Amino acid sequence: KQWYQRRVRGTIKSILLEDQKDKAVAIKVRNQYEQWVSRLGNKNDSLPACYKRMYQRCSLDFVVSQRKRLTNQLPTDKLKSVLVKLARTPESFVLLRKKFLSTYVSMCLC
């Protein structure tokens, strides 16, 4: 458990953004997404208000297609490479798997 708390918290994000090219792509995609959401709101709306208007104005298919268009710009194997970097030993792999499963079960129950 100590290994998990020291190593994994915050590490996944730092490894994901380790490569400068990937970091630039992630920032670009995030900015495009925020601009898209902001365009759907009024001029002075906060981001949560823009989300509300987005869900009121747009169909599910449109929102899903926009999200897919943006996520397709991100590297597809990046999360896998992060997990490979974190799980270098069998013990760390088992711990990561256990944490993932417990988190996944919690999300499914909610």
DSSP file (Angstrom, degrees, kcal/mol; ACC not computed):
  #  RESIDUE AA STRUCTURE BP1 BP2  ACC     N-H-->O    O-->H-N    N-H-->O    O-->H-N    TCO  KAPPA ALPHA  PHI   PSI    X-CA   Y-CA   Z-CA
    1    1 A K     >        0   0    0      0, 0.0     4,-2.4     0, 0.0     5,-0.2   0.000 360.0 360.0 360.0 -39.3    0.0    0.0    0.0
    2    2 A Q  H  >  +     0   0    0      1,-0.2     4,-2.5     2,-0.2     5,-0.3   0.903 360.0  53.6 -62.5 -39.1    2.9    2.4    0.8
    3    3 A W  H  > S+     0   0    0      1,-0.2     4,-2.9     2,-0.2     5,-0.5   0.927 109.2  49.2 -59.4 -43.9    4.3    1.7   -2.7
    4    4 A Y  H  >>S+     0   0    0      1,-0.2     4,-1.9     2,-0.2     5,-1.1   0.930 111.8  47.5 -61.7 -46.8    1.0    2.6   -4.2
    5    5 A Q  H  <5S+     0   0    0     -4,-2.4    -1,-0.2     1,-0.2     4,-0.2   0.887 119.8  38.2 -65.8 -38.7    0.6    5.9   -2.3
    6    6 A R  H  <5S+     0   0    0     -4,-2.5    -2,-0.2    -5,-0.2    -1,-0.2   0.897 127.7  30.5 -77.1 -40.2    4.2    7.0   -3.0
    7    7 A R  H  <5S+     0   0    0     -4,-2.9    -3,-0.2    -5,-0.3    -2,-0.2   0.893 121.1  37.8 -91.8 -43.8    4.5    5.9   -6.6
    8    8 A V  T >X5S+     0   0    0     -4,-1.9     4,-1.4    -5,-0.5     3,-1.2   0.895  87.4  90.0 -87.8 -41.0    1.1    5.9   -8.3
    9    9 A R  T 34<S-     0   0    0     -5,-1.1     0, 0.0     1,-0.3     0, 0.0  -0.394 114.3  -5.1 -61.9 120.9   -0.7    9.0   -7.0
   10   10 A G  T 3> S+     0   0    0     -2,-0.3     4,-1.7     1,-0.1    -1,-0.3   0.164 115.1  94.0  82.8 -19.9    0.2   11.8   -9.3
   11   11 A T  H <> S+     0   0    0     -3,-1.2     4,-3.0     2,-0.2     5,-0.3   0.882  76.6  57.7 -74.3 -37.9    2.6    9.6  -11.3
   12   12 A I  H  X S+     0   0    0     -4,-1.4     4,-2.6     1,-0.2    -1,-0.2   0.940 109.8  44.7 -59.3 -46.8    0.2    8.5  -13.9
   13   13 A K  H  > S+     0   0    0      1,-0.2     4,-2.0     2,-0.2    -1,-0.2   0.921 113.7  49.8 -63.4 -42.9   -0.5   12.1  -14.9
   14   14 A S  H  < S+     0   0    0     -4,-1.7    -2,-0.2     1,-0.2    -1,-0.2   0.887 113.5  45.9 -65.7 -37.1    3.2   13.0  -14.9
   15   15 A I  H >< S+     0   0    0     -4,-3.0     3,-1.3     1,-0.2     4,-0.5   0.894 110.1  54.3 -70.8 -38.8    4.1   10.0  -17.0
   16   16 A L  H 3< S+     0   0    0     -4,-2.6     3,-0.3    -5,-0.3    -2,-0.2   0.879 116.4  38.0 -60.0 -36.8    1.3   10.7  -19.4
   17   17 A L  T 3< S+     0   0    0     -4,-2.0    -1,-0.3    -5,-0.2    -2,-0.2   0.213  88.0 102.2-100.4  15.2    2.6   14.2  -19.9
   18   18 A E    <   +     0   0    0     -3,-1.3     2,-0.4    -5,-0.1    -1,-0.2   0.920  67.5  70.6 -64.1 -46.2    6.3   13.2  -19.9
   19   19 A D  S  > S-     0   0    0     -4,-0.5     4,-2.4    -3,-0.3     5,-0.2  -0.613  77.8-145.3 -77.2 125.9    6.7   13.4  -23.6
   20   20 A Q  H  > S+     0   0    0     -2,-0.4     4,-2.4     1,-0.2     5,-0.2   0.850  98.8  53.0 -62.6 -35.4    6.6   17.1  -24.7
   21   21 A K  H  > S+     0   0    0      2,-0.2     4,-2.2     1,-0.2    -1,-0.2   0.936 111.3  45.5 -65.2 -45.4    4.9   16.2  -28.0
   22   22 A D  H  > S+     0   0    0      1,-0.2     4,-2.6     2,-0.2    -2,-0.2   0.875 111.7  53.2 -65.1 -36.4    2.2   14.3  -26.2
   23   23 A K  H  X S+     0   0    0     -4,-2.4     4,-2.4     2,-0.2    -1,-0.2   0.917 109.1  48.6 -63.7 -43.3    1.8   17.1  -23.7
   24   24 A A  H  X S+     0   0    0     -4,-2.4     4,-2.4     1,-0.2    -2,-0.2   0.899 112.1  48.8 -64.0 -40.7    1.4   19.6  -26.5
   25   25 A V  H  X S+     0   0    0     -4,-2.2     4,-2.6     2,-0.2    -2,-0.2   0.917 111.1  50.1 -65.1 -43.0   -1.2   17.4  -28.1
   26   26 A A  H  X S+     0   0    0     -4,-2.6     4,-2.5     1,-0.2    -2,-0.2   0.907 112.2  47.0 -63.0 -42.1   -3.1   17.0  -24.9
   27   27 A I  H  X S+     0   0    0     -4,-2.4     4,-2.5     2,-0.2    -1,-0.2   0.910 112.2  50.6 -65.4 -42.1   -3.1   20.7  -24.2
   28   28 A K  H  X S+     0   0    0     -4,-2.4     4,-2.3     2,-0.2    -2,-0.2   0.921 112.4  46.0 -61.9 -44.8   -4.3   21.4  -27.8
   29   29 A V  H  X S+     0   0    0     -4,-2.6     4,-2.5     2,-0.2    -2,-0.2   0.912 112.2  50.8 -66.1 -42.3   -7.1   18.9  -27.5
   30   30 A R  H  X S+     0   0    0     -4,-2.5     4,-2.6    -5,-0.2    -2,-0.2   0.918 111.4  48.4 -61.7 -42.6   -8.2   20.3  -24.1
   31   31 A N  H  X S+     0   0    0     -4,-2.5     4,-2.4     2,-0.2    -2,-0.2   0.906 110.9  50.3 -64.2 -41.6   -8.2   23.8  -25.5
   32   32 A Q  H  X S+     0   0    0     -4,-2.3     4,-2.3     2,-0.2    -1,-0.2   0.910 111.7  48.7 -61.4 -41.6  -10.3   22.8  -28.5
   33   33 A Y  H  X S+     0   0    0     -4,-2.5     4,-2.5     2,-0.2    -2,-0.2   0.928 111.8  47.9 -65.0 -45.2  -12.7   21.0  -26.2
   34   34 A E  H  X S+     0   0    0     -4,-2.6     4,-2.5     1,-0.2    -1,-0.2   0.879 112.4  49.9 -64.4 -37.3  -13.1   24.0  -23.9
   35   35 A Q  H  X S+     0   0    0     -4,-2.4     4,-2.2     2,-0.2    -1,-0.2   0.907 110.5  50.4 -65.6 -41.3  -13.6   26.3  -26.9
   36   36 A W  H  X S+     0   0    0     -4,-2.3     4,-0.9     2,-0.2    -2,-0.2   0.928 113.4  44.6 -62.6 -45.4  -16.2   24.0  -28.3
   37   37 A V  H >X S+     0   0    0     -4,-2.5     3,-0.7     1,-0.2     4,-0.6   0.907 112.5  52.5 -65.8 -41.0  -18.1   23.9  -25.0
   38   38 A S  H >< S+     0   0    0     -4,-2.5     3,-1.0     1,-0.2    -1,-0.2   0.854 102.5  58.7 -64.6 -35.3  -17.8   27.7  -24.5
   39   39 A R  H 3< S+     0   0    0     -4,-2.2    -1,-0.2     1,-0.2    -2,-0.2   0.796 100.8  57.1 -63.9 -27.1  -19.2   28.4  -28.0
   40   40 A L  H << S+     0   0    0     -4,-0.9    -1,-0.2    -3,-0.7    -2,-0.2   0.664 103.9  63.2 -79.9 -15.6  -22.4   26.6  -27.0
   41   41 A G  S << S-     0   0    0     -3,-1.0     9,-0.1    -4,-0.6     2,-0.1  -0.333  98.4 -80.8 -95.9-178.0  -23.0   28.8  -24.0
   42   42 A N    >   -     0   0    0      4,-0.1     3,-1.2    -2,-0.1    -1,-0.2  -0.331  50.7 -97.4 -76.6 168.7  -23.6   32.5  -23.7
   43   43 A K  T 3  S+     0   0    0      1,-0.3    -1,-0.1    -2,-0.1    -2,-0.1   0.867 120.2  32.4 -58.9 -43.0  -20.8   35.0  -23.9
   44   44 A N  T 3  S+     0   0    0      2,-0.0    -1,-0.3     0, 0.0     2,-0.1   0.221  89.8 127.0-103.5  14.7  -20.3   35.5  -20.2
   45   45 A D    <   -     0   0    0     -3,-1.2     2,-0.1    -7,-0.1    -4,-0.1  -0.386  59.2-120.7 -72.0 148.2  -21.3   32.0  -19.0
   46   46 A S     >  -     0   0    0      1,-0.1     4,-2.1    -2,-0.1     5,-0.2  -0.362  34.7 -99.8 -75.9 167.9  -19.0   30.0  -16.7
   47   47 A L  H  > S+     0   0    0      1,-0.2     4,-2.2     2,-0.2     5,-0.2   0.902 123.4  51.9 -60.9 -42.8  -17.8   26.6  -18.0
   48   48 A P  H  > S+     0   0    0      0, 0.0     4,-2.1     0, 0.0    -1,-0.2   0.894 109.6  50.5 -60.9 -37.0  -20.4   24.7  -15.9
   49   49 A A  H  > S+     0   0    0      2,-0.2     4,-2.2     1,-0.2    -2,-0.2   0.881 108.6  52.3 -65.9 -36.7  -23.2   26.9  -17.4
   50   50 A C  H  X S+     0   0    0     -4,-2.1     4,-2.5     2,-0.2    -1,-0.2   0.894 107.5  52.1 -65.2 -39.4  -21.8   26.2  -20.9
   51   51 A Y  H  X S+     0   0    0     -4,-2.2     4,-2.4     2,-0.2    -2,-0.2   0.921 108.0  51.9 -60.9 -43.1  -22.0   22.4  -20.1
   52   52 A K  H  X S+     0   0    0     -4,-2.1     4,-1.5     1,-0.2    -2,-0.2   0.935 111.9  45.3 -59.5 -46.9  -25.6   22.8  -19.1
   53   53 A R  H  X S+     0   0    0     -4,-2.2     4,-2.7     1,-0.2     5,-0.3   0.871 109.4  56.6 -65.6 -35.9  -26.4   24.6  -22.3
   54   54 A M  H  X S+     0   0    0     -4,-2.5     4,-2.6     1,-0.2    -2,-0.2   0.942 109.2  45.1 -60.1 -46.7  -24.5   22.0  -24.3
   55   55 A Y  H  < S+     0   0    0     -4,-2.4    -1,-0.2     1,-0.2    -2,-0.2   0.774 115.7  48.0 -70.8 -24.6  -26.6   19.2  -22.9
   56   56 A Q  H  < S+     0   0    0     -4,-1.5    -2,-0.2    -5,-0.2    -1,-0.2   0.868 121.0  33.9 -78.5 -37.8  -29.8   21.2  -23.5
   57   57 A R  H  < S+     0   0    0     -4,-2.7     2,-0.3    -5,-0.1    -2,-0.2   0.815 108.3  65.8 -89.6 -33.5  -29.0   22.2  -27.1
   58   58 A C  S  < S-     0   0    0     -4,-2.6     2,-0.1    -5,-0.3   -18,-0.0  -0.639  75.2-121.7-102.1 149.2  -27.1   19.3  -28.6
   59   59 A S     >  -     0   0    0     -2,-0.3     4,-2.1     1,-0.1     5,-0.2  -0.409  28.4-113.1 -78.1 161.1  -28.2   15.7  -29.3
   60   60 A L  H  > S+     0   0    0      1,-0.2     4,-2.7     2,-0.2     5,-0.2   0.907 117.0  53.9 -60.5 -43.0  -26.3   12.8  -27.8
   61   61 A D  H  > S+     0   0    0      1,-0.2     4,-2.4     2,-0.2    -1,-0.2   0.890 108.3  49.5 -60.8 -40.1  -25.0   11.7  -31.2
   62   62 A F  H  > S+     0   0    0      2,-0.2     4,-2.2     1,-0.2    -1,-0.2   0.933 112.5  46.4 -65.3 -46.1  -23.5   15.2  -31.8
   63   63 A V  H  X S+     0   0    0     -4,-2.1     4,-2.4     1,-0.2    -2,-0.2   0.917 113.8  48.9 -63.2 -44.0  -21.8   15.4  -28.4
   64   64 A V  H  X S+     0   0    0     -4,-2.7     4,-2.5     1,-0.2    -1,-0.2   0.909 110.9  49.8 -63.6 -42.0  -20.4   11.8  -28.8
   65   65 A S  H  X S+     0   0    0     -4,-2.4     4,-2.2    -5,-0.2    -1,-0.2   0.893 111.4  49.0 -65.7 -38.2  -19.1   12.5  -32.3
   66   66 A Q  H  X S+     0   0    0     -4,-2.2     4,-1.9     2,-0.2    -2,-0.2   0.919 112.1  48.1 -66.1 -42.8  -17.4   15.7  -31.2
   67   67 A R  H  X S+     0   0    0     -4,-2.4     4,-2.9     1,-0.2     5,-0.2   0.910 112.5  48.9 -63.6 -41.7  -15.8   13.9  -28.2
   68   68 A K  H  X S+     0   0    0     -4,-2.5     4,-2.0     1,-0.2    -1,-0.2   0.902 107.9  54.6 -64.0 -40.3  -14.6   11.1  -30.5
   69   69 A R  H  < S+     0   0    0     -4,-2.2     4,-0.2    -5,-0.2    -1,-0.2   0.902 114.2  41.2 -59.9 -40.9  -13.2   13.6  -33.0
   70   70 A L  H >< S+     0   0    0     -4,-1.9     3,-1.4     1,-0.2     4,-0.3   0.910 114.0  49.9 -74.9 -42.7  -11.1   15.2  -30.3
   71   71 A T  H >< S+     0   0    0     -4,-2.9     3,-1.3     1,-0.3    -2,-0.2   0.771  99.3  67.2 -70.4 -23.1  -10.0   12.0  -28.5
   72   72 A N  T 3< S+     0   0    0     -4,-2.0    -1,-0.3     1,-0.3    -2,-0.2   0.672  91.8  63.4 -68.6 -14.4   -8.9   10.5  -31.8
   73   73 A Q  T <  S+     0   0    0     -3,-1.4    -1,-0.3    -4,-0.2    -2,-0.2   0.663  89.9  85.3 -80.4 -16.3   -6.2   13.1  -31.9
   74   74 A L  S <  S-     0   0    0     -3,-1.3     2,-0.1    -4,-0.3   -52,-0.0  -0.509  97.2 -91.0 -84.7 153.4   -4.6   11.7  -28.7
   75   75 A P    >   -     0   0    0      0, 0.0     3,-0.6     0, 0.0     4,-0.3  -0.434  32.8-148.3 -63.1 133.7   -2.1    8.8  -28.8
   76   76 A T  T 3  S+     0   0    0      1,-0.2     3,-0.2    -2,-0.1     4,-0.2   0.769  90.5  43.7 -79.1 -26.0   -4.1    5.5  -28.4
   77   77 A D  T 3> S+     0   0    0      1,-0.2     4,-2.0     2,-0.1    -1,-0.2   0.245  80.7 103.8-104.3  14.0   -1.5    3.5  -26.6
   78   78 A K  H <> S+     0   0    0     -3,-0.6     4,-1.9     1,-0.2    -1,-0.2   0.912  80.7  48.2 -66.1 -44.2   -0.4    6.1  -24.0
   79   79 A L  H  > S+     0   0    0     -4,-0.3     4,-2.4    -3,-0.2    -1,-0.2   0.894 110.6  53.1 -64.5 -38.1   -2.3    4.6  -21.0
   80   80 A K  H  > S+     0   0    0     -4,-0.2     4,-2.1     1,-0.2    -1,-0.2   0.916 108.4  49.5 -61.6 -42.7   -0.9    1.2  -21.8
   81   81 A S  H  X S+     0   0    0     -4,-2.0     4,-2.0     1,-0.2    -1,-0.2   0.859 109.3  52.5 -66.8 -33.8    2.7    2.5  -21.9
   82   82 A V  H  X S+     0   0    0     -4,-1.9     4,-2.2     2,-0.2    -1,-0.2   0.931 109.5  48.8 -65.1 -44.7    2.1    4.2  -18.5
   83   83 A L  H  X S+     0   0    0     -4,-2.4     4,-2.3     1,-0.2    -2,-0.2   0.870 109.5  52.3 -64.4 -36.0    0.8    1.0  -17.0
   84   84 A V  H  < S+     0   0    0     -4,-2.1    -1,-0.2     2,-0.2    -2,-0.2   0.901 110.1  49.1 -65.3 -39.9    3.8   -0.9  -18.3
   85   85 A K  H  < S+     0   0    0     -4,-2.0     3,-0.4     1,-0.2    -2,-0.2   0.881 115.3  44.0 -65.9 -37.5    6.2    1.7  -16.8
   86   86 A L  H  < S+     0   0    0     -4,-2.2     2,-1.0     1,-0.2     3,-0.3   0.843 109.8  56.0 -76.4 -33.2    4.4    1.5  -13.4
   87   87 A A     <  +     0   0    0     -4,-2.3    -1,-0.2     1,-0.2     6,-0.1  -0.509  59.9 137.3-102.0  65.2    4.1   -2.3  -13.3
   88   88 A R        +     0   0    0     -2,-1.0    -1,-0.2    -3,-0.4    -2,-0.1   0.729  67.2  45.7 -81.9 -22.3    7.7   -3.4  -13.7
   89   89 A T  S  > S-     0   0    0     -3,-0.3     4,-2.1     1,-0.1     5,-0.2  -0.841  87.9-116.4-117.3 157.9    7.6   -6.1  -11.0
   90   90 A P  H  > S+     0   0    0      0, 0.0     4,-2.3     0, 0.0     5,-0.2   0.870 115.2  54.6 -59.3 -36.4    4.9   -8.8  -10.5
   91   91 A E  H  > S+     0   0    0      1,-0.2     4,-2.2     2,-0.2     5,-0.2   0.917 108.5  47.0 -64.1 -43.4    4.0   -7.3   -7.1
   92   92 A S  H  > S+     0   0    0      2,-0.2     4,-2.5     1,-0.2    -1,-0.2   0.870 110.9  52.9 -67.9 -35.2    3.4   -3.8   -8.6
   93   93 A F  H  X S+     0   0    0     -4,-2.1     4,-2.5     2,-0.2    -2,-0.2   0.935 109.9  47.7 -63.5 -45.6    1.3   -5.3  -11.4
   94   94 A V  H  X S+     0   0    0     -4,-2.3     4,-2.4     1,-0.2    -2,-0.2   0.906 112.9  48.9 -62.6 -41.8   -0.9   -7.2   -8.9
   95   95 A L  H  X S+     0   0    0     -4,-2.2     4,-2.6     2,-0.2     5,-0.2   0.918 111.8  48.2 -65.5 -43.7   -1.3   -4.1   -6.8
   96   96 A L  H  X S+     0   0    0     -4,-2.5     4,-2.6     2,-0.2    -2,-0.2   0.914 112.2  49.5 -62.1 -42.4   -2.3   -1.9   -9.8
   97   97 A R  H  X S+     0   0    0     -4,-2.5     4,-2.6     2,-0.2    -2,-0.2   0.918 111.4  49.3 -62.7 -43.0   -4.7   -4.6  -10.9
   98   98 A K  H  X S+     0   0    0     -4,-2.4     4,-2.4     2,-0.2    -2,-0.2   0.931 112.9  46.4 -62.8 -46.2   -6.3   -4.7   -7.5
   99   99 A K  H  X S+     0   0    0     -4,-2.6     4,-2.2     2,-0.2    -2,-0.2   0.901 112.6  50.9 -63.6 -40.9   -6.6   -1.0   -7.2
  100  100 A F  H  X S+     0   0    0     -4,-2.6     4,-2.8    -5,-0.2    -2,-0.2   0.938 111.4  47.4 -61.8 -47.0   -8.1   -0.7  -10.7
  101  101 A L  H  X S+     0   0    0     -4,-2.6     4,-2.6     1,-0.2     5,-0.2   0.909 112.2  48.5 -63.9 -42.3  -10.6   -3.4  -10.0
  102  102 A S  H  X S+     0   0    0     -4,-2.4     4,-1.9     2,-0.2    -1,-0.2   0.894 114.1  46.9 -66.3 -37.8  -11.7   -1.9   -6.7
  103  103 A T  H  X S+     0   0    0     -4,-2.2     4,-2.3    -5,-0.2    -2,-0.2   0.914 112.5  49.9 -67.0 -42.7  -12.0    1.6   -8.3
  104  104 A Y  H  X S+     0   0    0     -4,-2.8     4,-2.2     1,-0.2    -2,-0.2   0.906 110.5  49.4 -63.0 -42.9  -14.0    0.1  -11.3
  105  105 A V  H  X S+     0   0    0     -4,-2.6     4,-2.1     2,-0.2    -1,-0.2   0.910 110.2  51.6 -63.4 -41.7  -16.4   -1.7   -9.0
  106  106 A S  H  X S+     0   0    0     -4,-1.9     4,-1.6     1,-0.2    -2,-0.2   0.914 110.4  48.5 -61.7 -42.7  -16.9    1.5   -6.9
  107  107 A M  H  < S+     0   0    0     -4,-2.3    -1,-0.2     1,-0.2    -2,-0.2   0.894 110.7  51.0 -65.3 -38.7  -17.7    3.4  -10.1
  108  108 A C  H  < S+     0   0    0     -4,-2.2    -1,-0.2     1,-0.2    -2,-0.2   0.855 108.7  51.4 -67.5 -34.3  -20.1    0.7  -11.3
  109  109 A L  H  <        0   0    0     -4,-2.1    -1,-0.2     1,-0.3    -2,-0.2   0.834 360.0 360.0 -71.5 -32.1  -22.0    0.7   -8.0
  110  110 A C     <        0   0    0     -4,-1.6    -1,-0.3    -5,-0.2    -2,-0.2   0.502 360.0 360.0 -72.0 360.0  -22.4    4.5   -8.1
